[in-house]
Every structure is written in C-alpha cells, then in structure tokens.
Amino acid sequence: MAGELGHCRVMTEAGEYSVEQLASGESIRLRGLKTPQDLYRAGSYLGMGLAWAVNLFNPNRIWLAGQMINNPDYHKGCIDTLKQLALTAPMTEVKIARVDDMETLVCRGLQVLLRQ
C-alpha cells in the first residue's frame, strides 16, 4: 500500500498546514531552514504523518525516500516522532528502511505486486 501523506493536515502554533508545507525539501529550502533544530522539527512533521499511517493501516514496512531523509537531523526528527506517536503494537512489527534508488521505486513495487 502506498499513499500521499503530504496532504495530511497538521496543527502548529502558527496555524494549520499540510505535511508537505512543513516537511518537504522544497518548503525547507524556501523557508531557509538550516539549523539542526529546524531540520529536526521539519522531520518530526513527516513522522507525525507516518504515525497516522501506522495507527490506521498497521503496515509491516515503511520505505523512506527523498533527499531530506538523508539529512541526519531530519531523519532523527522523523523517526523519533514516529516512535512517540504511533501505537506500540504496530510499531514493534514495522520495518523502516531508506530507499537508495528512488528512480526505480515504483517499478520495483509494481514488480513485487505482479509476482503476487
């Protein structure tokens, strides 16, 4: 199962935004976020969206892709928040990995689906 978490809404002290507006590489660049704390916080918004997915769908795998996920502060914010907000039982079963080859991600997923 794959989905688009970017359009999930998040309430912040500054108002309501989509995860994409808070956590995408483009939004981080446009807002000039560069400090470790800012990047951690941006990653935490992605972690919130992923926690919703874990709580709703109980996946057995989460694949993280994109240039921002390679930033250690962003990645840590994402994973820390995911672990804090997701239900314990599903989190013990889910495997989280990074995708190194984003260009073929969809093709590889389709290949697995066709084999089934």
C-alpha positions in Angstrom: 0.0 0.0 0.0 1.3 3.4 -0.8 -0.2 6.8 -0.1 0.3 10.5 -0.2 0.9 11.8 3.3 1.8 15.2 2.0 -1.8 16.4 2.1 -2.4 15.4 5.7 -3.1 18.4 7.9 -1.0 19.4 10.9 -1.9 22.0 13.6 1.1 24.1 14.7 1.3 27.1 16.9 1.4 29.2 13.7 -1.7 27.6 12.2 -2.8 24.6 10.1 -0.6 23.3 7.4 -0.1 20.3 5.2 2.8 17.9 5.9 4.1 18.9 2.5 4.2 22.6 3.5 6.1 21.7 6.7 8.3 18.8 5.8 9.1 18.8 2.1 12.6 19.6 0.9 11.2 22.5 -1.3 9.4 24.1 1.7 12.5 23.7 3.8 14.6 25.4 1.1 12.0 28.2 0.6 11.8 28.9 4.3 15.6 28.9 4.7 15.7 26.2 7.4 19.3 25.2 8.1 19.8 24.7 11.8 19.8 21.2 13.2 16.8 22.1 15.4 14.8 23.4 12.4 15.6 20.3 10.3 14.7 18.0 13.3 11.4 19.8 13.6 10.6 19.5 9.9 11.4 15.8 10.0 9.1 15.5 13.0 6.2 16.7 10.9 6.8 13.8 8.5 7.0 11.5 11.5 3.5 12.7 12.5 2.1 11.7 9.1 3.8 8.4 9.2 2.4 7.7 12.7 -1.1 8.3 11.4 -0.4 5.7 8.7 0.9 3.2 11.2 -2.0 3.7 13.5 -4.6 3.4 10.7 -3.1 0.7 8.4 -0.7 -1.3 10.6 1.9 -1.7 7.8 4.7 -4.2 8.0 7.2 -1.9 6.1 7.8 1.8 5.6 10.2 2.9 2.9 11.6 6.4 3.3 12.8 8.2 0.2 13.9 11.7 -0.8 16.9 13.9 -0.4 15.8 15.2 3.0 15.7 11.8 4.6 19.5 11.6 4.1 19.9 14.6 6.5 20.7 13.1 9.9 18.7 15.8 11.9 15.7 15.5 9.7 15.8 11.7 9.7 16.1 11.6 13.5 13.2 14.0 13.9 11.1 11.8 11.7 11.9 8.5 13.4 11.7 9.9 17.0 8.3 11.4 16.4 7.0 8.3 14.6 8.0 6.2 17.5 6.5 8.6 20.0 3.1 9.0 18.3 2.5 5.5 16.7 0.8 2.8 18.7 3.3 0.5 20.4 1.9 -2.8 19.0 2.1 -1.9 15.3 5.5 -0.2 15.7 7.0 -3.4 17.1 6.1 -5.1 13.8 7.0 -2.4 11.2 10.4 -2.4 9.5 11.6 1.1 8.4 14.2 1.4 5.7 15.6 4.1 3.4 15.3 3.9 -0.4 18.6 4.4 -2.1 17.4 4.2 -5.7 14.3 6.4 -5.9 14.1 6.4 -9.7 13.0 2.7 -9.8 10.9 2.6 -6.6 7.6 2.5 -8.3 8.8 -0.1 -10.8 10.1 -2.3 -8.1 6.9 -2.1 -6.2 4.9 -3.0 -9.3 7.2 -5.9 -9.9 6.5 -7.3 -6.4 2.8 -6.8 -6.8 2.8 -8.6 -10.2 4.7 -11.6 -8.7 1.9 -12.0 -6.1 
